[in-house]
């Protein structure tokens, strides 16, 4: 009789019809920044087993990376929205009871609200994307850069003098 190969966890999930559900769960965990340890505990597998599965079935890792990229896009989008400001519509429903035997009257009151741009979000995005020209400490950074440049000049001048001095001593 031929030897049966032992099935790994992935193959067991596939055979039991749970694979799509498990992969969806793994993707969801990656998107919600749930640690690998917590995810493995929930799946009732060892972390080392999960690492082996990721190596053997690269689609698992690809899926995790895509989920993290989606999260990053959503977070940047939310930060952008907060920086630019946005509009929300609030709804309130009022039900008028006209008494016995009469129909109730429903009124919907919609209010548009403008959420103002968030200054700190604007500064963060400008600083991250367009450099220190938009940093709130720009003047301090420029001053530090000048000091560093000045110190380099002094240091290099001092080194040149040291080299000249050593040459005279050697003769």
N, CA and C atoms as an extended XYZ file, in Angstrom:
513
Properties=species:S:1:pos:R:3:atomname:S:1:resname:S:1:resid:I:1 pbc="F F F"
N         0.832       -1.181        0.000 N   UNK     1
C         0.000        0.000        0.000 CA  UNK     1
C         0.875        1.243        0.000 C   UNK     1
N         0.422        2.288       -0.736 N   UNK     2
C         1.177        3.537       -0.821 CA  UNK     2
C         1.057        4.345        0.455 C   UNK     2
N         2.097        5.137        0.719 N   UNK     3
C         2.098        5.975        1.918 CA  UNK     3
C         1.257        7.226        1.697 C   UNK     3
N         0.409        7.519        2.642 N   UNK     4
C        -0.392        8.727        2.549 CA  UNK     4
C         0.424        9.896        3.076 C   UNK     4
N         0.395       11.019        2.341 N   UNK     5
C         1.095       12.193        2.839 CA  UNK     5
C         0.182       12.917        3.813 C   UNK     5
N         0.795       13.440        4.856 N   UNK     6
C         0.032       14.148        5.881 CA  UNK     6
C        -0.385       15.513        5.329 C   UNK     6
N        -1.623       15.860        5.526 N   UNK     7
C        -2.147       17.123        5.018 CA  UNK     7
C        -1.808       18.242        5.996 C   UNK     7
N        -1.406       19.381        5.401 N   UNK     8
C        -1.143       20.530        6.269 CA  UNK     8
C        -2.460       21.258        6.562 C   UNK     8
N        -2.367       22.239        7.416 N   UNK     9
C        -3.552       22.970        7.872 CA  UNK     9
C        -4.308       23.600        6.704 C   UNK     9
N        -3.580       24.178        5.763 N   UNK    10
C        -4.185       24.825        4.593 CA  UNK    10
C        -5.041       23.823        3.821 C   UNK    10
N        -4.477       22.639        3.582 N   UNK    11
C        -5.199       21.598        2.842 CA  UNK    11
C        -6.434       21.133        3.613 C   UNK    11
N        -6.313       21.062        4.936 N   UNK    12
C        -7.469       20.674        5.763 CA  UNK    12
C        -8.579       21.725        5.656 C   UNK    12
N        -8.186       23.018        5.685 N   UNK    13
C        -9.169       24.095        5.537 CA  UNK    13
C        -9.851       23.985        4.177 C   UNK    13
N        -9.053       23.680        3.157 N   UNK    14
C        -9.588       23.577        1.795 CA  UNK    14
C       -10.593       22.426        1.696 C   UNK    14
N       -10.224       21.279        2.231 N   UNK    15
C       -11.099       20.099        2.172 CA  UNK    15
C       -12.399       20.299        2.939 C   UNK    15
N       -12.310       20.982        4.068 N   UNK    16
C       -13.507       21.175        4.900 CA  UNK    16
C       -14.383       22.327        4.401 C   UNK    16
N       -13.918       23.034        3.358 N   UNK    17
C       -14.694       24.153        2.822 CA  UNK    17
C       -14.551       25.430        3.625 C   UNK    17
N       -13.593       25.453        4.541 N   UNK    18
C       -13.392       26.630        5.400 CA  UNK    18
C       -12.344       27.596        4.847 C   UNK    18
N       -11.644       27.231        3.793 N   UNK    19
C       -10.500       28.017        3.327 CA  UNK    19
C       -10.858       29.473        3.041 C   UNK    19
N       -11.921       29.704        2.276 N   UNK    20
C       -12.298       31.085        1.949 CA  UNK    20
C       -12.595       31.897        3.205 C   UNK    20
N       -13.282       31.270        4.151 N   UNK    21
C       -13.623       31.944        5.407 CA  UNK    21
C       -12.351       32.260        6.203 C   UNK    21
N       -11.424       31.317        6.267 N   UNK    22
C       -10.175       31.513        7.015 CA  UNK    22
C        -9.326       32.595        6.346 C   UNK    22
N        -9.220       32.548        5.008 N   UNK    23
C        -8.439       33.566        4.292 CA  UNK    23
C        -9.045       34.949        4.492 C   UNK    23
N       -10.360       35.023        4.486 N   UNK    24
C       -11.041       36.293        4.733 CA  UNK    24
C       -10.736       36.797        6.149 C   UNK    24
N       -10.725       35.879        7.103 N   UNK    25
C       -10.403       36.230        8.490 CA  UNK    25
C        -8.963       36.739        8.597 C   UNK    25
N        -8.030       36.062        7.929 N   UNK    26
C        -6.618       36.472        7.952 CA  UNK    26
C        -6.475       37.871        7.356 C   UNK    26
N        -7.171       38.116        6.255 N   UNK    27
C        -7.129       39.436        5.610 CA  UNK    27
C        -7.698       40.501        6.547 C   UNK    27
N        -8.800       40.180        7.183 N   UNK    28
C        -9.441       41.108        8.115 CA  UNK    28
C        -8.513       41.428        9.290 C   UNK    28
N        -7.823       40.407        9.785 N   UNK    29
C        -6.875       40.611       10.891 CA  UNK    29
C        -5.746       41.546       10.469 C   UNK    29
N        -5.226       41.338        9.265 N   UNK    30
C        -4.140       42.193        8.772 CA  UNK    30
C        -4.624       43.630        8.635 C   UNK    30
N        -5.845       43.794        8.171 N   UNK    31
C        -6.410       45.129        7.972 CA  UNK    31
C        -6.660       45.839        9.303 C   UNK    31
N        -6.985       45.066       10.327 N   UNK    32
C        -7.269       45.658       11.640 CA  UNK    32
C        -6.046       45.669       12.549 C   UNK    32
N        -4.894       45.323       11.993 N   UNK    33
C        -3.617       45.318       12.715 CA  UNK    33
C        -3.635       44.396       13.931 C   UNK    33
N        -4.355       43.304       13.822 N   UNK    34
C        -4.353       42.292       14.881 CA  UNK    34
C        -3.047       41.525       14.762 C   UNK    34
N        -2.403       41.273       15.878 N   UNK    35
C        -1.097       40.612       15.829 CA  UNK    35
C        -1.230       39.184       15.313 C   UNK    35
N        -0.135       38.713       14.756 N   UNK    36
C        -0.102       37.349       14.227 CA  UNK    36
C        -0.374       36.340       15.344 C   UNK    36
N         0.161       36.621       16.524 N   UNK    37
C        -0.036       35.718       17.668 CA  UNK    37
C        -1.524       35.595       18.008 C   UNK    37
N        -2.208       36.738       18.104 N   UNK    38
C        -3.639       36.721       18.431 CA  UNK    38
C        -4.441       35.980       17.360 C   UNK    38
N        -4.079       36.229       16.105 N   UNK    39
C        -4.774       35.580       15.006 CA  UNK    39
C        -4.583       34.061       15.070 C   UNK    39
N        -3.350       33.632       15.325 N   UNK    40
C        -3.050       32.197       15.409 CA  UNK    40
C        -3.784       31.544       16.580 C   UNK    40
N        -3.873       32.264       17.699 N   UNK    41
C        -4.614       31.733       18.847 CA  UNK    41
C        -6.071       31.484       18.467 C   UNK    41
N        -6.659       32.433       17.752 N   UNK    42
C        -8.055       32.292       17.340 CA  UNK    42
C        -8.220       31.114       16.376 C   UNK    42
N        -7.253       30.959       15.451 N   UNK    43
C        -7.307       29.864       14.472 CA  UNK    43
C        -6.893       28.522       15.070 C   UNK    43
N        -6.408       28.584       16.306 N   UNK    44
C        -5.935       27.389       17.025 CA  UNK    44
C        -4.791       26.689       16.290 C   UNK    44
N        -3.845       27.524       15.814 N   UNK    45
C        -2.624       26.981       15.207 CA  UNK    45
C        -1.419       27.664       15.828 C   UNK    45
N        -0.283       27.024       15.717 N   UNK    46
C         0.968       27.549       16.231 CA  UNK    46
C         1.474       28.644       15.284 C   UNK    46
N         2.160       29.653       15.822 N   UNK    47
C         2.710       30.712       14.966 CA  UNK    47
C         3.694       30.154       13.946 C   UNK    47
N         4.503       29.195       14.359 N   UNK    48
C         5.480       28.588       13.443 CA  UNK    48
C         4.759       27.902       12.280 C   UNK    48
N         3.631       27.287       12.571 N   UNK    49
C         2.826       26.652       11.522 CA  UNK    49
C         2.344       27.705       10.531 C   UNK    49
N         1.898       28.841       11.061 N   UNK    50
C         1.410       29.910       10.190 CA  UNK    50
C         2.536       30.444        9.301 C   UNK    50
N         3.721       30.606        9.872 N   UNK    51
C         4.874       31.079        9.093 CA  UNK    51
C         5.172       30.089        7.964 C   UNK    51
N         5.141       28.800        8.271 N   UNK    52
C         5.376       27.774        7.236 CA  UNK    52
C         4.300       27.840        6.148 C   UNK    52
N         3.048       28.041        6.561 N   UNK    53
C         1.955       28.148        5.587 CA  UNK    53
C         2.155       29.351        4.665 C   UNK    53
N         2.621       30.468        5.238 N   UNK    54
C         2.859       31.662        4.416 CA  UNK    54
C         3.958       31.404        3.387 C   UNK    54
N         4.973       30.644        3.787 N   UNK    55
C         6.060       30.333        2.851 CA  UNK    55
C         5.586       29.375        1.764 C   UNK    55
N         4.799       28.384        2.152 N   UNK    56
C         4.342       27.366        1.202 CA  UNK    56
C         3.240       27.901        0.282 C   UNK    56
N         2.388       28.769        0.819 N   UNK    57
C         1.271       29.333        0.053 CA  UNK    57
C         1.405       30.860        0.053 C   UNK    57
N         2.187       31.402       -0.888 N   UNK    58
C         2.476       32.845       -0.895 CA  UNK    58
C         1.235       33.730       -0.986 C   UNK    58
N         0.114       33.178       -1.467 N   UNK    59
C        -1.094       34.004       -1.571 CA  UNK    59
C        -1.549       34.511       -0.203 C   UNK    59
N        -1.185       33.798        0.867 N   UNK    60
C        -1.548       34.247        2.220 CA  UNK    60
C        -0.832       35.557        2.525 C   UNK    60
N         0.473       35.579        2.289 N   UNK    61
C         1.243       36.795        2.567 CA  UNK    61
C         0.850       37.930        1.621 C   UNK    61
N         0.612       37.596        0.351 N   UNK    62
C         0.188       38.614       -0.618 CA  UNK    62
C        -1.121       39.249       -0.149 C   UNK    62
N        -2.034       38.413        0.321 N   UNK    63
C        -3.320       38.901        0.807 CA  UNK    63
C        -3.129       39.819        2.020 C   UNK    63
N        -2.223       39.437        2.927 N   UNK    64
C        -1.957       40.278        4.102 CA  UNK    64
C        -1.385       41.628        3.673 C   UNK    64
N        -0.460       41.615        2.721 N   UNK    65
C         0.143       42.860        2.245 CA  UNK    65
C        -0.902       43.756        1.580 C   UNK    65
N        -1.784       43.160        0.781 N   UNK    66
C        -2.855       43.934        0.136 CA  UNK    66
C        -3.771       44.558        1.184 C   UNK    66
N        -4.080       43.797        2.221 N   UNK    67
C        -4.956       44.305        3.282 CA  UNK    67
C        -4.316       45.496        3.988 C   UNK    67
N        -3.015       45.399        4.252 N   UNK    68
C        -2.318       46.514        4.905 CA  UNK    68
C        -2.255       47.727        3.985 C   UNK    68
N        -2.087       47.499        2.684 N   UNK    69
C        -2.067       48.594        1.720 CA  UNK    69
C        -3.434       49.277        1.656 C   UNK    69
N        -4.500       48.480        1.681 N   UNK    70
C        -5.856       49.041        1.706 CA  UNK    70
C        -6.060       49.893        2.958 C   UNK    70
N        -5.588       49.393        4.091 N   UNK    71
C        -5.695       50.136        5.345 CA  UNK    71
C        -4.953       51.465        5.231 C   UNK    71
N        -3.744       51.397        4.683 N   UNK    72
C        -2.933       52.610        4.521 CA  UNK    72
C        -3.662       53.624        3.638 C   UNK    72
N        -4.242       53.163        2.526 N   UNK    73
C        -4.986       54.060        1.637 CA  UNK    73
C        -6.173       54.679        2.365 C   UNK    73
N        -6.896       53.870        3.130 N   UNK    74
C        -8.052       54.379        3.868 CA  UNK    74
C        -7.639       55.417        4.912 C   UNK    74
N        -6.536       55.142        5.614 N   UNK    75
C        -6.068       56.082        6.640 CA  UNK    75
C        -5.612       57.393        6.019 C   UNK    75
N        -4.883       57.306        4.913 N   UNK    76
C        -4.442       58.524        4.227 CA  UNK    76
C        -5.661       59.285        3.716 C   UNK    76
N        -6.645       58.564        3.202 N   UNK    77
C        -7.876       59.203        2.735 CA  UNK    77
C        -8.614       59.914        3.860 C   UNK    77
N        -8.683       59.258        5.010 N   UNK    78
C        -9.357       59.861        6.169 CA  UNK    78
C        -8.599       61.100        6.653 C   UNK    78
N        -7.274       61.007        6.654 N   UNK    79
C        -6.458       62.151        7.063 CA  UNK    79
C        -6.638       63.305        6.080 C   UNK    79
N        -6.665       62.984        4.790 N   UNK    80
C        -6.879       64.000        3.757 CA  UNK    80
C        -8.241       64.670        3.945 C   UNK    80
N        -9.261       63.845        4.178 N   UNK    81
C       -10.617       64.374        4.374 CA  UNK    81
C       -10.646       65.317        5.573 C   UNK    81
N        -9.975       64.915        6.647 N   UNK    82
C        -9.940       65.747        7.851 CA  UNK    82
C        -9.179       67.047        7.586 C   UNK    82
N        -8.111       66.951        6.807 N   UNK    83
C        -7.309       68.140        6.501 CA  UNK    83
C        -8.075       69.120        5.611 C   UNK    83
N        -8.867       68.608        4.688 N   UNK    84
C        -9.565       69.465        3.734 CA  UNK    84
C       -10.917       69.967        4.248 C   UNK    84
N       -11.462       69.279        5.227 N   UNK    85
C       -12.800       69.613        5.691 CA  UNK    85
C       -13.812       68.872        4.835 C   UNK    85
N       -15.011       68.723        5.347 N   UNK    86
C       -16.031       67.980        4.615 CA  UNK    86
C       -17.407       68.379        5.111 C   UNK    86
N       -18.412       67.886        4.414 N   UNK    87
C       -19.791       68.218        4.741 CA  UNK    87
C       -20.525       66.961        5.202 C   UNK    87
N       -21.341       67.112        6.224 N   UNK    88
C       -22.176       66.000        6.678 CA  UNK    88
C       -23.633       66.457        6.680 C   UNK    88
N       -24.518       65.510        6.471 N   UNK    89
C       -25.949       65.800        6.519 CA  UNK    89
C       -26.519       65.043        7.711 C   UNK    89
N       -27.102       65.801        8.633 N   UNK    90
C       -27.728       65.186        9.798 CA  UNK    90
C       -29.233       65.174        9.581 C   UNK    90
N       -29.845       64.061        9.921 N   UNK    91
C       -31.294       63.930        9.765 CA  UNK    91
C       -31.957       63.742       11.122 C   UNK    91
N       -33.068       64.442       11.304 N   UNK    92
C       -33.890       64.252       12.495 CA  UNK    92
C       -35.305       63.951       12.016 C   UNK    92
N       -35.917       62.954       12.614 N   UNK    93
C       -37.292       62.613       12.243 CA  UNK    93
C       -38.234       63.025       13.373 C   UNK    93
N       -39.289       63.688       12.978 N   UNK    94
C       -40.321       64.075       13.936 CA  UNK    94
C       -41.617       63.398       13.514 C   UNK    94
N       -42.282       62.762       14.452 N   UNK    95
C       -43.559       62.112       14.154 CA  UNK    95
C       -44.643       62.847       14.939 C   UNK    95
N       -45.593       63.382       14.191 N   UNK    96
C       -46.705       64.114       14.790 CA  UNK    96
C       -47.881       63.169       14.958 C   UNK    96
N       -48.348       63.050       16.163 N   UNK    97
C       -49.527       62.216       16.414 CA  UNK    97
C       -50.740       63.130       16.354 C   UNK    97
N       -51.637       62.892       15.405 N   UNK    98
C       -52.791       63.773       15.212 CA  UNK    98
C       -54.042       63.301       15.965 C   UNK    98
N       -53.853       62.354       16.806 N   UNK    99
C       -55.001       61.883       17.582 CA  UNK    99
C       -55.535       60.564       17.056 C   UNK    99
N       -56.560       60.095       17.727 N   UNK   100
C       -57.137       58.784       17.437 CA  UNK   100
C       -57.781       58.766       16.043 C   UNK   100
N       -57.474       57.710       15.297 N   UNK   101
C       -58.091       57.520       13.989 CA  UNK   101
C       -57.471       58.341       12.871 C   UNK   101
N       -56.542       59.178       13.182 N   UNK   102
C       -55.906       59.997       12.144 CA  UNK   102
C       -54.490       59.476       11.897 C   UNK   102
N       -54.037       59.718       10.679 N   UNK   103
C       -52.685       59.269       10.327 CA  UNK   103
C       -51.632       60.103       11.040 C   UNK   103
N       -50.550       59.430       11.337 N   UNK   104
C       -49.419       60.154       11.906 CA  UNK   104
C       -48.705       60.885       10.778 C   UNK   104
N       -48.165       62.020       11.109 N   UNK   105
C       -47.438       62.795       10.108 CA  UNK   105
C       -45.951       62.736       10.462 C   UNK   105
N       -45.164       62.374        9.474 N   UNK   106
C       -43.718       62.252        9.695 CA  UNK   106
C       -43.012       63.409        8.984 C   UNK   106
N       -42.176       64.092        9.731 N   UNK   107
C       -41.372       65.173        9.153 CA  UNK   107
C       -39.903       64.802        9.304 C   UNK   107
N       -39.169       65.004        8.237 N   UNK   108
C       -37.727       64.758        8.277 CA  UNK   108
C       -37.034       66.098        8.091 C   UNK   108
N       -36.203       66.420        9.046 N   UNK   109
C       -35.468       67.684        9.003 CA  UNK   109
C       -33.994       67.370        8.734 C   UNK   109
N       -33.495       67.839        7.594 N   UNK   110
C       -32.093       67.605        7.223 CA  UNK   110
C       -31.302       68.892        7.410 C   UNK   110
N       -30.131       68.737        8.027 N   UNK   111
C       -29.248       69.878        8.250 CA  UNK   111
C       -27.877       69.549        7.683 C   UNK   111
N       -27.381       70.444        6.839 N   UNK   112
C       -26.025       70.259        6.319 CA  UNK   112
C       -25.061       70.984        7.245 C   UNK   112
N       -24.010       70.273        7.620 N   UNK   113
C       -22.983       70.868        8.473 CA  UNK   113
C       -21.654       70.796        7.752 C   UNK   113
N       -20.932       71.876        7.801 N   UNK   114
C       -19.602       71.909        7.204 CA  UNK   114
C       -18.584       71.677        8.317 C   UNK   114
N       -17.816       70.607        8.214 N   UNK   115
C       -16.750       70.332        9.173 CA  UNK   115
C       -15.511       71.054        8.663 C   UNK   115
N       -14.989       71.925        9.488 N   UNK   116
C       -13.852       72.752        9.078 CA  UNK   116
C       -12.577       71.925        8.928 C   UNK   116
N       -11.678       72.374        8.051 N   UNK   117
C       -10.383       71.685        7.916 CA  UNK   117
C        -9.632       71.682        9.242 C   UNK   117
N        -8.884       70.622        9.475 N   UNK   118
C        -8.115       70.479       10.704 CA  UNK   118
C        -6.683       70.942       10.458 C   UNK   118
N        -6.277       71.964       11.175 N   UNK   119
C        -4.968       72.586       10.992 CA  UNK   119
C        -3.824       71.585       11.166 C   UNK   119
N        -3.873       70.786       12.213 N   UNK   120
C        -2.770       69.839       12.468 CA  UNK   120
C        -2.666       68.785       11.368 C   UNK   120
N        -3.794       68.349       10.836 N   UNK   121
C        -3.771       67.386        9.731 CA  UNK   121
C        -3.153       68.013        8.487 C   UNK   121
N        -3.483       69.275        8.252 N   UNK   122
C        -2.911       69.988        7.101 CA  UNK   122
C        -1.398       70.070        7.250 C   UNK   122
N        -0.929       70.501        8.415 N   UNK   123
C         0.514       70.631        8.662 CA  UNK   123
C         1.200       69.283        8.507 C   UNK   123
N         0.606       68.237        9.058 N   UNK   124
C         1.202       66.904        8.966 CA  UNK   124
C         1.368       66.490        7.505 C   UNK   124
N         0.297       66.624        6.721 N   UNK   125
C         0.366       66.219        5.314 CA  UNK   125
C         1.361       67.069        4.529 C   UNK   125
N         1.373       68.368        4.775 N   UNK   126
C         2.325       69.236        4.072 CA  UNK   126
C         3.762       68.887        4.438 C   UNK   126
N         4.011       68.664        5.730 N   UNK   127
C         5.362       68.334        6.191 CA  UNK   127
C         5.820       67.006        5.613 C   UNK   127
N         4.954       65.993        5.666 N   UNK   128
C         5.325       64.659        5.173 CA  UNK   128
C         5.547       64.654        3.668 C   UNK   128
N         4.731       65.406        2.937 N   UNK   129
C         4.777       65.325        1.481 CA  UNK   129
C         5.601       66.412        0.803 C   UNK   129
N         5.793       67.535        1.468 N   UNK   130
C         6.484       68.636        0.807 CA  UNK   130
C         7.658       69.178        1.617 C   UNK   130
N         8.117       68.394        2.573 N   UNK   131
C         9.338       68.741        3.279 CA  UNK   131
C         9.176       69.750        4.381 C   UNK   131
N        10.325       70.197        4.809 N   UNK   132
C        10.336       71.027        6.011 CA  UNK   132
C         9.944       72.467        5.774 C   UNK   132
N         9.710       72.876        4.532 N   UNK   133
C         9.228       74.235        4.283 CA  UNK   133
C         7.926       74.489        5.036 C   UNK   133
N         7.191       73.415        5.316 N   UNK   134
C         5.909       73.559        5.992 CA  UNK   134
C         5.957       73.105        7.445 C   UNK   134
N         7.151       72.793        7.945 N   UNK   135
C         7.278       72.353        9.326 CA  UNK   135
C         7.109       73.559       10.235 C   UNK   135
N         6.399       73.361       11.344 N   UNK   136
C         6.173       74.484       12.259 CA  UNK   136
C         7.472       74.940       12.927 C   UNK   136
N         8.509       74.126       12.866 N   UNK   137
C         9.810       74.493       13.440 CA  UNK   137
C        10.837       74.808       12.352 C   UNK   137
N        10.377       75.282       11.220 N   UNK   138
C        11.253       75.546       10.079 CA  UNK   138
C        12.413       76.462       10.454 C   UNK   138
N        12.129       77.530       11.185 N   UNK   139
C        13.185       78.474       11.568 CA  UNK   139
C        14.241       77.794       12.433 C   UNK   139
N        13.795       76.964       13.385 N   UNK   140
C        14.744       76.236       14.240 CA  UNK   140
C        15.596       75.280       13.412 C   UNK   140
N        14.979       74.587       12.475 N   UNK   141
C        15.711       73.642       11.623 CA  UNK   141
C        16.745       74.368       10.763 C   UNK   141
N        16.365       75.530       10.213 N   UNK   142
C        17.312       76.313        9.404 CA  UNK   142
C        18.494       76.766       10.251 C   UNK   142
N        18.213       77.202       11.476 N   UNK   143
C        19.270       77.651       12.376 CA  UNK   143
C        20.212       76.499       12.726 C   UNK   143
N        19.646       75.331       13.017 N   UNK   144
C        20.472       74.155       13.332 CA  UNK   144
C        21.342       73.766       12.143 C   UNK   144
N        20.777       73.857       10.953 N   UNK   145
C        21.542       73.520        9.748 CA  UNK   145
C        22.722       74.480        9.579 C   UNK   145
N        22.489       75.762        9.840 N   UNK   146
C        23.579       76.744        9.754 CA  UNK   146
C        24.665       76.430       10.775 C   UNK   146
N        24.249       76.080       11.995 N   UNK   147
C        25.223       75.738       13.036 CA  UNK   147
C        26.045       74.528       12.621 C   UNK   147
N        25.387       73.506       12.086 N   UNK   148
C        26.098       72.301       11.646 CA  UNK   148
C        27.077       72.622       10.524 C   UNK   148
N        26.646       73.440        9.579 N   UNK   149
C        27.529       73.834        8.480 CA  UNK   149
C        28.734       74.584        9.039 C   UNK   149
N        28.500       75.495        9.971 N   UNK   150
C        29.577       76.268       10.572 CA  UNK   150
C        30.544       75.349       11.321 C   UNK   150
N        29.986       74.360       12.061 N   UNK   151
C        30.835       73.427       12.804 CA  UNK   151
C        31.674       72.574       11.858 C   UNK   151
N        31.136       72.185       10.715 N   UNK   152
C        31.891       71.403        9.736 CA  UNK   152
C        33.066       72.216        9.217 C   UNK   152
N        32.811       73.501        8.942 N   UNK   153
C        33.884       74.359        8.445 CA  UNK   153
C        34.994       74.457        9.480 C   UNK   153
N        34.606       74.661       10.735 N   UNK   154
C        35.607       74.755       11.796 CA  UNK   154
C        36.382       73.463       11.920 C   UNK   154
N        35.675       72.357       11.888 N   UNK   155
C        36.287       71.051       12.055 CA  UNK   155
C        37.264       70.788       10.917 C   UNK   155
N        36.845       71.084        9.684 N   UNK   156
C        37.738       70.827        8.562 CA  UNK   156
C        38.941       71.764        8.619 C   UNK   156
N        38.753       73.015        9.054 N   UNK   157
C        39.891       73.926        9.200 CA  UNK   157
C        40.833       73.414       10.276 C   UNK   157
N        40.270       72.948       11.373 N   UNK   158
C        41.088       72.416       12.459 CA  UNK   158
C        41.860       71.195       12.000 C   UNK   158
N        41.282       70.379       11.202 N   UNK   159
C        41.920       69.158       10.714 CA  UNK   159
C        43.077       69.513        9.773 C   UNK   159
N        42.828       70.508        8.923 N   UNK   160
C        43.895       70.930        8.010 CA  UNK   160
C        45.092       71.432        8.810 C   UNK   160
N        44.804       72.199        9.856 N   UNK   161
C        45.896       72.717       10.675 CA  UNK   161
C        46.628       71.571       11.353 C   UNK   161
N        45.876       70.573       11.805 N   UNK   162
C        46.478       69.427       12.465 CA  UNK   162
C        47.390       68.679       11.491 C   UNK   162
N        46.938       68.526       10.257 N   UNK   163
C        47.732       67.836        9.246 CA  UNK   163
C        49.015       68.617        8.966 C   UNK   163
N        48.900       69.936        8.844 N   UNK   164
C        50.090       70.757        8.593 CA  UNK   164
C        51.061       70.637        9.765 C   UNK   164
N        50.554       70.643       10.960 N   UNK   165
C        51.376       70.570       12.154 CA  UNK   165
C        52.130       69.244       12.200 C   UNK   165
N        51.437       68.131       11.869 N   UNK   166
C        52.071       66.814       11.888 CA  UNK   166
C        53.189       66.746       10.862 C   UNK   166
N        52.999       67.370        9.721 N   UNK   167
C        54.010       67.322        8.669 CA  UNK   167
C        55.287       68.011        9.126 C   UNK   167
N        55.121       69.114        9.839 N   UNK   168
C        56.297       69.848       10.300 CA  UNK   168
C        57.062       69.022       11.321 C   UNK   168
N        56.345       68.290       12.157 N   UNK   169
C        56.966       67.487       13.188 CA  UNK   169
C        57.757       66.335       12.587 C   UNK   169
N        57.257       65.734       11.503 N   UNK   170
C        57.885       64.583       10.885 CA  UNK   170
C        59.235       64.946       10.277 C   UNK   170
N        59.450       66.214        9.873 N   UNK   171
C        60.679       66.569        9.184 CA  UNK   171
C        61.859       66.646       10.089 C   UNK   171
